[in-house]
Amino acid sequence: MKNSKLVEEAKSNPGRIYHRPHDVLRDRRLDDAARLEILRAWECNLQSSISDSDDAAASQLDELRLTRREVEDRLPAAD
């Protein structure tokens, strides 16, 4: 699977490829920019699908945000 195809598939259905957000960080096929794309898409998908009473999804959303920030901190700042 080519990286671009992997990234597109992961963005459309990240839970099919990755069990947890940190699994995206461990995927050596990806660079940090691709990781960030996947994590942002996953976060957006999860935000739109959770209800106020879904504690498991809220916990996963917190984990996604922390993982996304970790990747963002590794990327050079945009000027």
DSSP file (Angstrom, degrees, kcal/mol; ACC not computed):
  #  RESIDUE AA STRUCTURE BP1 BP2  ACC     N-H-->O    O-->H-N    N-H-->O    O-->H-N    TCO  KAPPA ALPHA  PHI   PSI    X-CA   Y-CA   Z-CA
    1    1 A M              0   0    0      0, 0.0     2,-0.1     0, 0.0     0, 0.0   0.000 360.0 360.0 360.0 126.8    0.0    0.0    0.0
    2    2 A K     >  -     0   0    0      1,-0.1     4,-2.7     4,-0.0     5,-0.2  -0.393 360.0-116.0 -71.2 152.0    1.5    3.4   -1.0
    3    3 A N  H  > S+     0   0    0      1,-0.2     4,-3.1     2,-0.2     5,-0.2   0.894 114.7  52.7 -57.3 -42.7    1.7    6.0    1.7
    4    4 A S  H  > S+     0   0    0      1,-0.2     4,-2.2     2,-0.2    -1,-0.2   0.897 111.7  46.4 -63.2 -37.9   -0.7    8.3    0.1
    5    5 A K  H  > S+     0   0    0      2,-0.2     4,-2.4     1,-0.2    -1,-0.2   0.901 112.9  50.4 -68.2 -40.1   -3.3    5.5   -0.2
    6    6 A L  H  X S+     0   0    0     -4,-2.7     4,-2.9     2,-0.2    -2,-0.2   0.927 110.9  48.8 -60.9 -46.4   -2.6    4.6    3.4
    7    7 A V  H  X S+     0   0    0     -4,-3.1     4,-2.4     2,-0.2    -2,-0.2   0.923 112.3  47.8 -62.3 -45.1   -3.1    8.2    4.6
    8    8 A E  H  X S+     0   0    0     -4,-2.2     4,-1.8    -5,-0.2    -1,-0.2   0.913 114.1  46.7 -63.4 -42.4   -6.3    8.6    2.7
    9    9 A E  H  X S+     0   0    0     -4,-2.4     4,-2.1     1,-0.2    -2,-0.2   0.918 113.5  48.8 -64.3 -43.4   -7.7    5.3    4.0
   10   10 A A  H  < S+     0   0    0     -4,-2.9    -2,-0.2     1,-0.2    -1,-0.2   0.854 110.0  51.9 -67.0 -34.6   -6.6    6.2    7.5
   11   11 A K  H  < S+     0   0    0     -4,-2.4    -1,-0.2    -5,-0.2    -2,-0.2   0.876 113.4  43.8 -68.4 -36.9   -8.2    9.6    7.3
   12   12 A S  H  < S+     0   0    0     -4,-1.8    -2,-0.2     1,-0.2    -1,-0.2   0.818 138.5   6.5 -79.3 -30.1  -11.5    8.2    6.1
   13   13 A N    >X  +     0   0    0     -4,-2.1     3,-1.4    -5,-0.2     4,-0.7  -0.462  67.6 166.5-151.5  71.7  -11.6    5.3    8.7
   14   14 A P  H >> S+     0   0    0      0, 0.0     4,-3.2     0, 0.0     3,-0.9   0.832  75.5  62.0 -62.8 -33.6   -8.8    5.6   11.2
   15   15 A G  H 34 S+     0   0    0      1,-0.2    -5,-0.1     2,-0.2    -2,-0.0   0.696  96.7  60.6 -66.7 -17.4  -10.3    3.0   13.6
   16   16 A R  H <4 S+     0   0    0     -3,-1.4    -1,-0.2    -7,-0.2     3,-0.1   0.801 118.6  26.9 -76.2 -29.6  -10.0    0.4   10.9
   17   17 A I  H << S+     0   0    0     -3,-0.9     2,-0.4    -4,-0.7    -2,-0.2   0.793 124.5  42.7-101.7 -36.5   -6.2    0.7   10.7
   18   18 A Y     <  -     0   0    0     -4,-3.2    -1,-0.2     1,-0.1     6,-0.0  -0.936  54.1-162.3-121.0 135.1   -5.3    2.0   14.1
   19   19 A H  S    S+     0   0    0     -2,-0.4    -1,-0.1     1,-0.2    -4,-0.0   0.898  82.4  12.2 -77.4 -43.1   -6.6    0.7   17.5
   20   20 A R  S >> S-     0   0    0      1,-0.1     3,-1.4    43,-0.0     4,-0.6  -0.910  80.1-108.9-133.1 158.5   -5.4    3.8   19.4
   21   21 A P  H >> S+     0   0    0      0, 0.0     3,-1.4     0, 0.0     4,-0.8   0.858 116.3  60.1 -57.1 -36.9   -4.1    7.3   18.5
   22   22 A H  H 3> S+     0   0    0      1,-0.3     4,-1.4     2,-0.2     5,-0.1   0.738  90.7  70.5 -66.5 -19.2   -0.6    6.4   19.7
   23   23 A D  H <> S+     0   0    0     -3,-1.4     4,-0.7     1,-0.2    -1,-0.3   0.829  92.4  58.3 -63.4 -30.0   -0.5    3.6   17.1
   24   24 A V  H X< S+     0   0    0     -3,-1.4     3,-0.7    -4,-0.6    -1,-0.2   0.894 103.7  51.8 -64.4 -39.4   -0.4    6.4   14.4
   25   25 A L  H 3< S+     0   0    0     -4,-0.8    -1,-0.2     1,-0.2    -2,-0.2   0.844 108.5  51.0 -65.5 -33.3    2.8    7.6   16.1
   26   26 A R  H 3< S+     0   0    0     -4,-1.4     2,-0.9     2,-0.0    -1,-0.2   0.592  80.7 106.9 -82.2 -10.0    4.4    4.2   15.9
   27   27 A D    X<  -     0   0    0     -3,-0.7     3,-1.5    -4,-0.7     8,-0.1  -0.591  53.1-165.9 -74.9 106.6    3.6    3.7   12.2
   28   28 A R  T 3  S+     0   0    0     -2,-0.9    -1,-0.2     1,-0.3    -4,-0.0   0.566  79.1  73.3 -72.6  -9.5    7.0    4.0   10.6
   29   29 A R  T 3  S+     0   0    0      2,-0.0     2,-0.3   -26,-0.0    -1,-0.3   0.635  91.4  72.2 -76.4 -12.7    5.5    4.3    7.1
   30   30 A L    <   -     0   0    0     -3,-1.5     2,-0.2    -6,-0.2   -27,-0.0  -0.749  68.4-144.8-108.3 147.8    4.3    7.9    8.0
   31   31 A D     >  -     0   0    0     -2,-0.3     4,-2.3     1,-0.1     3,-0.2  -0.551  41.8 -97.0 -94.6 174.0    6.1   11.2    8.4
   32   32 A D  H  > S+     0   0    0      1,-0.2     4,-2.5     2,-0.2     5,-0.2   0.840 123.0  56.6 -64.6 -32.8    4.8   13.7   11.0
   33   33 A A  H  > S+     0   0    0      2,-0.2     4,-1.9     1,-0.2    -1,-0.2   0.918 110.3  44.7 -63.8 -41.9    2.8   15.6    8.5
   34   34 A A  H  > S+     0   0    0      2,-0.2     4,-2.3    -3,-0.2    -2,-0.2   0.896 111.7  53.1 -68.1 -40.4    0.9   12.5    7.5
   35   35 A R  H  X S+     0   0    0     -4,-2.3     4,-2.8     1,-0.2     5,-0.2   0.924 108.8  50.1 -58.6 -44.1    0.4   11.5   11.1
   36   36 A L  H  X S+     0   0    0     -4,-2.5     4,-2.5     1,-0.2     5,-0.2   0.899 108.4  52.0 -63.8 -41.0   -1.0   15.0   11.8
   37   37 A E  H  X S+     0   0    0     -4,-1.9     4,-2.2     2,-0.2    -1,-0.2   0.930 112.7  45.6 -58.5 -46.2   -3.5   14.7    8.9
   38   38 A I  H  X S+     0   0    0     -4,-2.3     4,-2.7     2,-0.2    -2,-0.2   0.928 113.6  47.9 -65.4 -46.2   -4.7   11.3   10.2
   39   39 A L  H  X S+     0   0    0     -4,-2.8     4,-2.6     1,-0.2    -1,-0.2   0.893 111.9  49.7 -65.0 -39.8   -5.0   12.5   13.8
   40   40 A R  H  X S+     0   0    0     -4,-2.5     4,-2.5    -5,-0.2    -1,-0.2   0.921 112.8  46.9 -64.2 -43.2   -6.9   15.6   12.8
   41   41 A A  H  X S+     0   0    0     -4,-2.2     4,-2.7    -5,-0.2    -2,-0.2   0.918 112.8  49.5 -64.1 -43.0   -9.3   13.7   10.6
   42   42 A W  H  X S+     0   0    0     -4,-2.7     4,-2.5     2,-0.2    -2,-0.2   0.922 111.6  49.1 -61.7 -44.8   -9.8   11.1   13.4
   43   43 A E  H  X S+     0   0    0     -4,-2.6     4,-2.7     1,-0.2    -2,-0.2   0.919 112.3  47.8 -61.1 -44.9  -10.5   13.9   15.9
   44   44 A C  H  X S+     0   0    0     -4,-2.5     4,-1.8     2,-0.2    -2,-0.2   0.922 112.4  49.0 -63.4 -45.1  -12.9   15.6   13.6
   45   45 A N  H  X S+     0   0    0     -4,-2.7     4,-0.6     1,-0.2    -2,-0.2   0.904 113.8  46.4 -60.3 -42.9  -14.8   12.3   12.9
   46   46 A L  H >X S+     0   0    0     -4,-2.5     4,-1.2     1,-0.2     3,-1.0   0.908 108.8  54.6 -69.7 -41.5  -15.0   11.5   16.6
   47   47 A Q  H 3< S+     0   0    0     -4,-2.7     3,-0.4     1,-0.3    -1,-0.2   0.891 108.6  49.2 -58.2 -40.1  -16.2   14.9   17.6
   48   48 A S  H 3< S+     0   0    0     -4,-1.8    -1,-0.3     1,-0.2    -2,-0.2   0.646 115.3  43.7 -76.5 -12.9  -19.0   14.8   15.2
   49   49 A S  H << S+     0   0    0     -3,-1.0    -1,-0.2    -4,-0.6     2,-0.2   0.543  90.7  94.4-111.2  -7.2  -20.2   11.3   16.3
   50   50 A I     <  -     0   0    0     -4,-1.2     2,-0.2    -3,-0.4    -4,-0.0  -0.551  56.3-147.9 -91.4 153.9  -20.0   11.4   20.2
   51   51 A S    >   -     0   0    0     -2,-0.2     3,-1.5     1,-0.0     7,-0.1  -0.676  32.5-103.8-106.8 167.7  -22.8   12.2   22.5
   52   52 A D  T 3  S+     0   0    0      1,-0.3    -1,-0.0    -2,-0.2    -2,-0.0   0.775 119.6  50.8 -62.6 -26.8  -22.5   13.9   25.9
   53   53 A S  T 3  S+     0   0    0      1,-0.1     2,-1.3     2,-0.0    -1,-0.3   0.352  80.1 103.7 -95.4   6.5  -22.9   10.7   27.8
   54   54 A D    <>  +     0   0    0     -3,-1.5     4,-2.1     1,-0.2     5,-0.2  -0.680  40.4 171.5 -93.8  87.1  -20.3    8.7   25.8
   55   55 A D  H  > S+     0   0    0     -2,-1.3     4,-2.3     1,-0.2    -1,-0.2   0.849  75.1  54.7 -65.7 -36.4  -17.4    8.6   28.3
   56   56 A A  H  > S+     0   0    0      2,-0.2     4,-2.2     1,-0.2    -1,-0.2   0.921 110.8  45.1 -64.6 -43.8  -15.3    6.1   26.3
   57   57 A A  H  > S+     0   0    0      2,-0.2     4,-2.4     1,-0.2    -2,-0.2   0.882 111.8  52.7 -67.9 -37.4  -15.5    8.4   23.2
   58   58 A A  H  X S+     0   0    0     -4,-2.1     4,-2.0     2,-0.2    -2,-0.2   0.891 109.6  49.2 -64.4 -38.8  -14.7   11.4   25.3
   59   59 A S  H  X S+     0   0    0     -4,-2.3     4,-2.2     2,-0.2    -2,-0.2   0.906 111.4  48.8 -65.6 -41.9  -11.6    9.7   26.7
   60   60 A Q  H  X S+     0   0    0     -4,-2.2     4,-2.5     2,-0.2    -2,-0.2   0.875 108.7  54.1 -65.9 -36.5  -10.5    8.7   23.2
   61   61 A L  H  X S+     0   0    0     -4,-2.4     4,-2.3     2,-0.2    -2,-0.2   0.903 107.8  50.0 -63.4 -41.6  -11.0   12.3   22.1
   62   62 A D  H  X S+     0   0    0     -4,-2.0     4,-2.3     2,-0.2    -2,-0.2   0.922 111.3  48.9 -61.2 -44.1   -8.8   13.5   24.9
   63   63 A E  H  X S+     0   0    0     -4,-2.2     4,-2.4     1,-0.2    -2,-0.2   0.897 110.1  51.8 -63.0 -40.7   -6.1   10.9   23.9
   64   64 A L  H  X S+     0   0    0     -4,-2.5     4,-2.8     2,-0.2    -1,-0.2   0.918 109.5  49.5 -60.8 -44.5   -6.4   12.1   20.3
   65   65 A R  H  X S+     0   0    0     -4,-2.3     4,-2.4     2,-0.2    -2,-0.2   0.910 111.8  47.7 -63.9 -42.9   -5.9   15.7   21.3
   66   66 A L  H  X S+     0   0    0     -4,-2.3     4,-1.9     2,-0.2    -1,-0.2   0.914 113.6  47.4 -63.7 -42.4   -2.8   14.9   23.3
   67   67 A T  H  X S+     0   0    0     -4,-2.4     4,-1.9     2,-0.2    -2,-0.2   0.907 111.1  51.4 -66.0 -42.0   -1.3   12.8   20.6
   68   68 A R  H  X S+     0   0    0     -4,-2.8     4,-2.7     1,-0.2    -2,-0.2   0.921 109.5  50.1 -60.5 -44.4   -2.1   15.5   18.0
   69   69 A R  H  X S+     0   0    0     -4,-2.4     4,-2.4     1,-0.2    -1,-0.2   0.871 106.3  56.4 -63.0 -36.2   -0.3   18.1   20.1
   70   70 A E  H  X S+     0   0    0     -4,-1.9     4,-0.8     2,-0.2    -1,-0.2   0.919 111.1  43.1 -60.6 -43.8    2.7   15.8   20.5
   71   71 A V  H >X S+     0   0    0     -4,-1.9     4,-1.1     1,-0.2     3,-0.8   0.915 111.8  53.7 -68.4 -43.1    3.0   15.7   16.7
   72   72 A E  H 3< S+     0   0    0     -4,-2.7     3,-0.5     1,-0.3    -2,-0.2   0.876 105.0  55.1 -59.9 -37.4    2.4   19.4   16.3
   73   73 A D  H 3< S+     0   0    0     -4,-2.4    -1,-0.3     1,-0.2    -2,-0.2   0.770 106.1  52.3 -67.2 -25.1    5.2   20.1   18.8
   74   74 A R  H << S+     0   0    0     -4,-0.8    -1,-0.2    -3,-0.8    -2,-0.2   0.710  94.6  85.4 -83.0 -21.0    7.6   18.1   16.7
   75   75 A L  S  < S-     0   0    0     -4,-1.1     3,-0.1    -3,-0.5     2,-0.1  -0.527  91.6-100.8 -81.6 147.5    6.9   19.9   13.5
   76   76 A P        -     0   0    0      0, 0.0     2,-0.1     0, 0.0    -1,-0.1  -0.381  45.1-101.5 -64.5 144.7    8.7   23.2   12.7
   77   77 A A        -     0   0    0     -4,-0.1     2,-0.3     1,-0.1    -4,-0.0  -0.417  34.8-116.5 -67.6 139.5    6.7   26.3   13.4
   78   78 A A              0   0    0      1,-0.1    -1,-0.1    -2,-0.1    -3,-0.0  -0.597 360.0 360.0 -76.9 135.0    5.1   28.0   10.4
   79   79 A D              0   0    0     -2,-0.3    -1,-0.1     0, 0.0    -2,-0.0   0.436 360.0 360.0 -93.0 360.0    6.4   31.4    9.8
